[in-house]
Amino acid sequence: MAGPGRLPDARRNRTNAVGSTRGAGREHTVHILLIICEVLLVITSILLVLSILLHKGKGGGISDMFGGGISTSMRSSGVAERNLNYITVVVAIIWAIVIVLIGLIVRFS
């Protein structure tokens, strides 16, 4: 039964000339957006782990286990450490935004 603001079932499920339903284009776009976000999440996750591991260790931590983090020629420069900090923060912010986007896409699709 069609109430106010609702289309009858016959009109709601109407197909276009190609044979797809009206909402199929939107669902396809949302699916593509979800795949892009998931790929971006994997890339930013890997970059975030690598940038954290490259930081100069304050002691005998995991960065020393992997060759001491930044090489000794770069350790003397505070610029390299600041740049690495900046890159890590930017990648972490992008990672967090992608997580929120994936949550919103899944929630409202």
Secondary structure, 3 states (H helix, E strand, C coil): CCCCCCCCHHHHCCECCCCCECCHHHHHHHHHHHHHHHHHHHHHHHHHHHHHHCCCCCCCCHHHHCCCCCCHHHHCCHHHHHHHHHHHHHHHHHHHHHHHHHHHHHHHC
